[in-house]
Amino acid sequence: MHAVSLLDDAMGYMYPAALGTAAKLGIADELAGGPKTVAELAAATGTHGPFLYRMLRLLASRGVFREDGDGRFHLTERADGLRADSPVSVRKAVIGMTSTVVWRPVELLETAVREGTSVFERTFGAPFFEYIQREPVAAALFYEGMAAFSDAVDSLVIEAYEFPSTGTLVDVGGGFGGLLLRALRRNPGLRGVLFDREQALSGHLLGQLGADDRWAAVGGDFFVEVPAGDHYLMKYVLHDWSDDECVRILTNCRRAMAPGGRVLIVESVLAPGNEPDTGKLLDLMMMTNLTGRERTEAEFAAVLGEAGLRIARVVPTQAPVSVVEAVPSA
């Protein structure tokens, strides 16, 4: 039976393909008002009914939607996150993670493993961030997808970790600034600086705070320098980059940091041994697309040490991330 289960695993890529297609078609939104037949869903989404049914049947077998005895499909609790207006919507994240910009390099996983290098440039003709800078459609999928992916864990991070109540928190590579916005709302005495590429900042959310004197959005390159501040936040940033590149980013933060400051890294901290871990999936995505990786606590300690920082504590959350709190080592 183990051999048969391996064959099932080998065809497992069909499930994310179906999940991404359902997200793009808005199937969950169509079912939000109640169950519908495949004919109704096909008419609403402009799809081929029999083919749509075959896809939905697979998703229903995984608990995403449910088919009843009358052939109607229902929205399930698991599928609710695919709704665009769900309180914790991951629709754009699913679309981003199943888009060709993420998917196609995985085809060359064997090459990456044999050669020890990212294969994104072989697929798209340029390194990842250079490619999305010149491809607005890919950029929108990436930044919106990452924002949605991050939003799904932000509330859990805020509940698990007590952010600074005063001073200036610089969100390095913060994109739309969702976690920074939550930290500012939770701590009225805190000021925030959202720092990223100009392209990434274009859809930032800090205007929702209302208090314009409490935040600034600043464009720049964190490999060159970062704005002065008391504390530095990086969520899903270091995993994009190699150890040497991480040391450059962290060194810039250490140099700009006020006395008594800290660096807060929100990322997967890989579970040891054979334990299942979402971070181990993300790690292969980093391996094929970028120069980075997901890291263990010891690996975080090593790159932080090279930048003159040390781990003060690691705070787990209910999300598949932890908060690695670092302070100057001397």
C-alpha positions in Angstrom: 0.0 0.0 0.0 2.9 2.3 0.6 3.8 2.1 -3.1 0.2 3.1 -4.1 0.3 6.1 -1.7 3.5 7.2 -3.4 1.7 7.2 -6.7 -1.0 9.4 -5.2 1.7 11.7 -3.9 3.3 11.9 -7.4 0.0 13.2 -8.8 -0.5 15.6 -5.9 0.4 18.7 -8.0 -3.1 18.5 -9.5 -4.6 19.6 -6.2 -2.9 23.0 -6.0 -3.6 23.5 -9.7 -7.3 22.9 -9.0 -7.2 25.0 -5.9 -5.6 28.0 -7.7 -8.1 27.7 -10.6 -11.1 27.7 -8.1 -9.7 30.8 -6.5 -9.3 32.6 -9.8 -12.8 31.6 -10.9 -14.3 32.8 -7.6 -16.1 29.6 -6.9 -16.2 30.2 -3.1 -17.8 33.7 -3.7 -20.5 32.1 -5.9 -21.3 29.6 -3.1 -21.4 32.2 -0.3 -25.1 32.7 -0.7 -25.9 29.0 -0.7 -25.4 25.7 -2.6 -25.4 25.7 -6.4 -25.5 23.1 -9.2 -22.5 22.8 -11.5 -24.7 24.2 -14.3 -25.3 27.3 -12.2 -21.6 27.6 -11.3 -20.5 27.2 -14.9 -22.9 29.9 -16.1 -21.7 32.3 -13.5 -18.0 31.7 -14.1 -18.1 31.2 -17.9 -16.7 27.7 -17.7 -17.4 24.2 -19.2 -19.8 22.5 -16.9 -18.6 18.8 -17.1 -14.9 19.9 -16.8 -15.7 22.2 -13.9 -17.5 19.3 -12.2 -14.5 17.1 -12.4 -12.3 19.7 -10.8 -14.8 20.4 -8.0 -15.1 16.7 -7.4 -11.4 16.5 -6.6 -11.5 19.6 -4.4 -14.5 18.2 -2.5 -12.5 15.0 -1.8 -10.1 17.3 0.1 -12.8 19.1 2.1 -12.7 22.2 -0.2 -16.4 22.4 -1.1 -18.9 19.6 -0.6 -21.2 17.9 -3.1 -24.6 16.7 -1.8 -26.8 13.9 -3.0 -28.6 16.3 -5.4 -25.4 17.3 -7.2 -25.2 20.7 -5.7 -21.9 22.1 -4.3 -21.7 23.7 -0.9 -19.2 26.1 0.7 -17.3 24.4 3.5 -15.5 25.9 6.5 -12.2 25.0 4.8 -13.1 26.7 1.5 -14.4 29.9 3.3 -10.9 31.4 3.1 -11.1 31.4 -0.7 -13.9 34.0 -0.5 -12.7 37.5 -1.5 -14.6 39.0 1.4 -13.7 36.4 4.1 -12.4 37.9 7.3 -9.3 35.8 6.8 -9.2 35.6 3.0 -6.2 33.7 1.4 -7.7 33.9 -2.1 -5.0 36.2 -3.5 -2.3 34.2 -1.6 -3.5 31.0 -3.2 -3.6 32.6 -6.6 -0.1 34.0 -6.1 1.4 30.7 -4.9 -0.1 28.8 -7.8 0.9 31.4 -10.4 3.4 30.5 -13.1 6.0 32.9 -11.6 6.2 30.5 -8.6 5.1 27.2 -10.3 7.3 27.0 -13.4 10.7 27.0 -11.7 9.7 24.0 -9.6 9.8 22.0 -12.9 13.6 22.4 -12.7 13.9 21.2 -9.1 16.2 18.4 -10.1 18.6 20.9 -11.7 18.5 23.1 -8.6 19.3 20.1 -6.4 22.1 18.9 -8.7 23.7 22.3 -9.1 22.9 24.0 -5.8 21.5 27.1 -7.4 18.2 28.9 -8.0 16.7 28.1 -11.4 14.3 31.1 -11.7 16.6 32.9 -14.1 16.8 29.9 -16.4 13.0 29.9 -16.6 12.3 33.6 -16.9 15.5 35.1 -18.2 16.2 37.3 -15.1 16.6 37.0 -11.3 13.3 37.0 -9.4 13.1 40.6 -8.2 14.5 42.0 -11.4 11.9 40.1 -13.4 8.9 41.3 -11.3 10.2 44.9 -11.5 9.8 44.8 -15.3 6.6 42.6 -15.4 3.7 44.5 -13.8 1.2 41.6 -13.9 3.7 39.3 -12.2 4.5 42.0 -9.7 0.9 42.5 -8.8 0.4 38.8 -8.3 3.5 38.6 -6.1 2.9 41.7 -3.9 -0.9 41.1 -3.5 -0.3 37.4 -2.9 2.4 38.0 -0.3 0.2 40.6 1.4 -2.7 38.1 1.6 -0.3 35.4 2.8 1.0 37.7 5.5 -2.5 39.0 6.5 -3.5 35.4 7.3 -0.9 35.3 10.1 -0.6 38.9 11.2 -3.4 38.8 13.8 -1.8 35.7 15.3 1.6 37.3 15.5 0.1 40.4 17.2 -1.5 38.2 19.8 1.6 36.2 20.5 4.2 38.9 20.6 4.2 42.2 22.6 5.5 44.9 20.2 7.3 48.0 21.5 4.9 50.5 22.9 7.1 53.6 22.1 9.9 54.6 19.8 10.2 54.1 16.0 9.6 50.7 14.4 11.1 50.4 10.9 9.4 47.7 8.8 12.2 46.6 6.5 10.9 45.2 3.2 7.4 45.5 4.6 5.5 45.7 1.3 1.9 46.8 2.1 2.7 47.2 5.8 -0.1 45.1 7.2 1.7 43.9 10.3 3.2 47.3 11.0 -0.3 48.8 10.8 -1.6 46.3 13.4 1.4 47.1 15.6 0.7 50.8 15.4 -3.0 50.3 16.1 -2.2 48.2 19.2 0.5 50.7 20.5 -0.7 54.4 20.2 2.7 55.6 21.4 4.6 53.8 18.6 5.7 55.5 15.4 6.3 53.4 12.2 8.4 53.7 9.1 7.5 51.4 6.1 10.7 50.8 4.0 10.7 49.0 0.7 11.2 49.4 -3.0 9.0 52.1 -4.4 7.1 49.6 -6.5 6.2 47.6 -3.4 5.0 50.6 -1.5 2.4 51.7 -4.1 -0.4 49.9 -2.4 0.5 50.3 1.2 -2.1 50.3 3.9 -0.8 52.8 6.5 -3.2 55.5 5.4 -5.9 53.5 7.2 -4.3 54.5 10.5 -5.4 58.1 9.9 -2.7 59.6 12.1 -0.3 60.7 9.4 2.2 62.0 11.9 2.7 58.5 13.2 4.0 56.9 10.0 6.1 57.4 6.9 6.6 55.3 3.8 10.1 55.5 2.5 11.5 53.9 -0.7 15.0 52.5 -0.9 17.4 49.5 -1.0 18.0 47.7 2.2 21.3 46.4 0.8 22.6 50.0 0.8 21.1 51.4 4.0 17.9 51.5 6.1 16.2 54.5 7.9 17.3 55.3 11.4 15.0 53.8 14.1 14.7 52.2 17.5 13.5 48.8 16.4 13.5 46.8 13.1 10.8 44.5 11.8 11.4 42.0 9.0 8.6 39.6 8.0 9.3 37.0 5.3 12.3 39.1 4.1 15.4 37.2 5.2 14.2 33.9 3.7 14.4 35.5 0.3 18.2 35.9 0.6 21.4 33.9 1.0 23.3 34.0 4.3 25.8 36.6 3.0 22.9 38.8 1.8 21.1 38.5 5.1 24.2 39.6 6.9 24.4 42.8 4.8 20.7 43.6 5.6 21.1 42.9 9.3 24.4 44.8 9.5 22.6 47.9 8.0 19.9 47.5 10.6 22.5 47.1 13.4 24.3 50.2 12.2 21.2 52.4 12.1 19.6 51.1 15.3 19.3 53.3 18.3 20.8 52.1 21.7 18.4 49.6 23.3 16.9 48.6 20.0 16.0 45.2 18.8 15.4 43.3 15.5 12.2 41.3 15.1 12.3 38.6 12.5 8.9 37.0 11.6 9.6 33.8 9.7 9.4 30.1 9.9 11.9 28.6 12.4 12.2 25.1 11.0 11.2 22.1 13.2 14.0 19.6 13.7 14.2 16.1 12.4 11.3 14.5 10.6 8.5 16.7 12.0 6.1 18.1 9.3 6.5 21.8 8.9 5.0 24.3 6.4 8.4 26.0 6.4 9.9 22.9 4.7 7.5 23.5 1.8 8.4 27.2 1.6 12.1 26.2 1.7 11.8 24.5 -1.7 10.0 27.5 -3.1 12.9 29.7 -1.9 15.4 27.2 -3.3 14.0 27.2 -6.8 13.0 30.9 -7.1 15.5 32.9 -5.0 18.9 32.7 -3.2 17.3 32.2 0.2 16.1 29.5 2.5 14.0 28.8 5.6 16.2 28.5 8.7 16.6 26.7 12.0 17.2 28.6 15.2 20.9 27.7 15.0 21.0 29.0 11.4 19.4 32.3 12.4 21.9 32.6 15.3 24.7 32.2 12.8 23.7 35.0 10.4 22.7 37.3 13.3 26.1 36.7 14.9 27.9 37.8 11.7 25.9 41.1 11.9 26.8 41.8 15.5 23.4 40.5 16.9 22.3 37.6 19.1 19.0 35.9 19.7 17.3 37.1 22.9 14.3 34.7 22.5 12.2 33.0 20.0 8.4 33.5 20.4 6.2 30.9 18.7 2.8 31.8 17.4 -0.3 29.9 16.3 0.7 30.6 12.7 3.5 28.7 10.9 5.9 31.5 11.9 7.8 32.5 15.1 9.2 35.9 16.2 13.0 35.8 16.5 13.9 38.7 18.8 17.5 39.8 18.4 19.6 42.4 20.3 23.1 43.7 19.8 25.7 41.2 20.9 27.9 43.9 22.4 
